């Protein structure tokens, strides 16, 4: 019997660490709802008579409200407590899905997107912050990998299949999937009991001391955020414009599956590598992989009517590897750059970098493609990604120590 605690500890992994199963379940349900509507809500607006600009504004409003909410989440957690903040986020993300069936008017769809964006902002910051709270730094890379897989798995399945399901099975089916975050309320309650450190039915004290803020906290977060911005600009561009860049629908579908599939695996597996070797050995190669992948894709779509299938698939797979890998590594670096009290700020800054990069990629490539070509637009995006290389080569120090992060 004396060996029982040791044996229990030996069997514990990041997957079954206290609080992690609840976090992974609520993350999977939340991102399933988000992924189902990401390509479908704009299609619903088009069905109501919106043009391409109107349809594009749906996800633009979604991301704008997401970023706005993310800036407020650390304060909300501190003042309202984990339970109230996270449960409200899941409700705001899930409830607006079903009312889509009442109207196809663009104004209604935009209003619902705004509410979903607030809920998504809460989910993303709370989820990433919870990883830092639940798992010690020595295993944080693996924990971030598991969390990333819970995010990327639903996106891999639903981003590409939701439009097909809407057209062939009905929009009602997809809007039902969009309400899945409501099922995440139960694991959210279980998780917040663990995070608050209080018995069920209580909240974190609203007066809990706030973490130190200002330049001392935010400046160390800029390098990982800018590295993330570089790769999510690439990913956002390809996810948004792949169907328009290529004249081969089959190659486009295969490319998107490769992008999201390799990103899912990469985001998961780089966690163990970061725990073993640190982040620095992998940052600069992945920046280069991003640029090479974009260049290959640009070459493939030089002539949309004659898409180069092999370079297209190779390019999107390469971007997928760096897209997933750098998401993991930059989040690990963001948490390492601050003390534990500031993990919520690190999570918010990281998520803002992610969502801002997605929006910048769509806007930048769309603008350049309208004036020139998708091929040139992707090459410019590759150059911007490559410009983050010096940040990947810089040694950063852990918060509160003299040791570098990797």
Secondary structure, 3 states (H helix, E strand, C coil): CCCHHHHHHHHCCCCCCCCHHHHHHHHHHHHHHHHHHHCHHHHHHHHCCCCHHHHHHHHHHHHHHHHHHHHHHHHHHHHHCHHHHHHHHHHHHHHHHHHHHHCCCHHHHHHHHHHHHHHHHHHHHHHHHHHHHHCCHHHHHHHHHHHHHHHHHHHHHHHHHHHHHHHHHCHHHHHHHHCHHHHHHHHHHHHHHHHHCCCCCCCCCCCCCCCCCCHHHHHHHHHHHHHHHHHHHHHHHHHHHHHHHCCCHHHHHHHHHHHHHHHHHHHHHHHHHHHHHCCHHHHHHHHHHHHHHHHHHHHHCCCHHHCCHHHHHHHHHHHHHHHHHHHHHHHHHHHHCCCHHHHHHHHHHHHHHHHHHHHHHHHHHHHHHHHCCHHHHHHHHHHHHHCCHHHHHCCCECCCCCCECC
